Amino acid sequence: MTILAVADSRPISATADAPLLTLQCDICCPPWVGTNTPRGFAESYWWCTAFGDPLDVCPVCRRRKPVEDLIPRRQARVVPLRDGGALPTFIVVGAAKSGTTSLHAYLAGHPDISMSTVKEPQYFNDPDGQQWLDYYLSNFDETKAVRGEASTIYSRYPTIPGVPERMAAAVPDLKIIYMVRDPVDRAFASYIEETSHDIERRSAEVAFADAAEPFNPYVSASKYAMQLRRFIDAFDGLRWLVVDMEDLRAEPQQTLDRICTFLEVAPFTVTESQNLNSRATKRQYPSLVRRVRASRALRSMYRLPPGMREAVLRPVRRALSKPIDAIELPSTVRVDIAKAVAEDVREFRELTGQAFSHWSL
């Protein structure tokens, strides 16, 4: 069992709404990490050792294999994506829903940069990452002097602790890029993302009722000063760059030129604008379909070769799902989030020297 964080010391119960837990799947590589209440994990089709299950298993692994076929990551021989590999020289640490997928795609097009094969390898969130170091290293082209990855889970303290310290121990001269956006909008966008994966089922009013609590996973990730200071404190002379998502959208060429200067690589010409992983690309499923997806009946589909499996499942997914409806953030919730992050926003402007004048607070 890998519990990365517990919000408090109240007893764990599958029928209780507290404490808030951060669990890491024992099977995936990279590991899927979730933050939820015990009840929320149970309703989201996780297996949890806290409830008597043999392993902590995320919904994806659960529906792909029966429990007797699941091999814990620490016992499995992790097969590298390709031979070789090396540690990154820079990491985009977040924030989630702030344009990191688009930035990853842009930088992957630079001839002198090796971006990780997997967009979010999430290596440094795992206290036992050494168990799958070969997989992580294989994500990078060791012949390139500049190598990077983007894992938004790295800036989710306190629900994901210990990340800056693990990074500093492994790569002392690492460079950090921190993508940000209006912190209220980001928190709500992260909530919408979780609902699209059927991880979050609470209304926005309930999910943000404790907005001032340190362990609220949506609000804490929008406290940019708190997150960035932890990286600054962990490294001796950290080299860091903060980039606003709106700058990357409005002026991609100028923004990427600034990033290239920071990474000490030659500027390159942007030929196509990127706006990836937005709500418009997401789909949601009715509750009945979600239950079927988690059932034993569909596990056999995951034993097909990937190409054949996708050929069968893709049209079914399209037929049974629908685009995610646009949801407005209730004004009372917006006020609560703004109050919770207001002091951090003030500190972040002071820390970075940037105005972020288009933000809502």
Order of alpha helices (4+ residues) and beta strands (2+ residues): beta-beta-beta-alpha-alpha-beta-alpha-beta-alpha-beta-alpha-beta-alpha-alpha-alpha-alpha-beta-alpha-alpha-beta-alpha-alpha-beta-alpha
